[in-house]
Amino acid sequence: MDRPGAAPPYLRIVSEIKRRIEAGELRAGDRVPSTRQVAEQWGVALATAAKALNTLRQEGVVVAISRVGTVVAESAPGSLPPPRVPSAPQRKERKRPASATVHDGKRERMVRTAIAIADAQGFDAVSIRSVATALGIPTMSLYGHVRGKEELAALMADAAFGELELPATPPAGWRARLELAARLQWRLYLRHPWLPRLVSLTHPQPMPNMLRYGDWGMGVVRELGIEPDAGRLVWWAVSNYVRGTATNLEPQAESERHTGLSTGEWYSAHLPRFRAGLPSSALPAHVAPATFDLTGFFESGLQLLLDGVAVLIGRQRLS
């Protein structure tokens, strides 16, 4: 029971979401919890959660975007921190003209809105038009900030990699560090299933945040004491293994949206048809079990790959 004089539950939720925005935990274009998520997080009724979100909308703190959800409004206090600049901690920011800051701020809002659309609907739903519609501004006005979807995609990918929090003190041992690097990348792809398709091994783009992650990951390889070419191969193999496995995430999400079936449910429903097409009742190795889990598959494959790296390191050191 609430204490006498205490603010109603919906107002406490409103205050907490505002606090997160002012603290920079939620920024312009970021999705806020849905009505059901608010109800679960704060332990309130759906009607109370809906009232809290409606209050935030009425105050202009958040806006509802069709097929995306409720996101932080551009005008919300504290929702527009300066754009992140990927640099070493000791690097000093150069002062820029106010016009450049405004331009970058608008472009950052555009990028974050595009990310919200891709997270909710997939990358194919992202276009200059869809972003402009979500922001409630003319489509042509965005071409002053990006040349087209290709540039927008690069900015989205770099912003996503900017979310990685790389530990200043990594774990000891090459295997533990490579495991951490791989898992950080995997978790990023889980948050943004569209991201793997924007990462290329053969035609990479010089994205500052991705370069920062790559340089951090290569740090352990440089300490292995093996030939540079072999070290580069190790890092590329690990990084591309994560990316390659993660390319299944977006199709998986799309299939679940269309069929309503999880991976395990899909296999359970189709196993009889697999068996019917075989000369014997034994299932081939490429047919996954009903309990298939992509993250579990990723973890198992990572260990197999690192076992191979251990063999390579041993051979290099013996030669």
Salt bridges, closest charged atoms under 4 A:
ASP2 OD1 - ARG12 NH2 3.25
GLU16 OE2 - ARG19 NH2 2.91
GLU16 OE2 - ARG20 NE 3.01
GLU25 OE2 - ARG19 NH1 3.33
ASP30 OD1 - ARG112 NH2 2.15
GLU59 OE1 - LYS18 NZ 2.53
GLU74 OE1 - ARG109 NE 2.89
ASP104 OD2 - ARG96 NH1 2.33
GLU108 OE2 - ARG27 NH1 2.98
ASP119 OD1 - HIS192 ND1 2.80
ASP124 OD1 - ARG197 NH1 3.04
GLU151 OE2 - ARG107 NH1 3.77
GLU151 OE1 - ARG147 NE 3.85
GLU163 OE1 - ARG191 NE 3.35
GLU163 OE1 - HIS192 NE2 3.01
GLU179 OE2 - ARG175 NE 3.94
GLU179 OE1 - ARG183 NH1 3.77
ASP215 OD1 - ARG222 NH2 3.55
GLU223 OE1 - ARG177 NH1 3.19
ASP229 OD1 - ARG232 NH2 2.40
GLU250 OE1 - ARG197 NH2 3.11
GLU254 OE1 - ARG257 NH2 2.49
GLU254 OE2 - HIS258 NE2 2.58
GLU299 OE1 - ARG183 NH2 2.99
ASP307 OD1 - ARG175 NH2 2.82
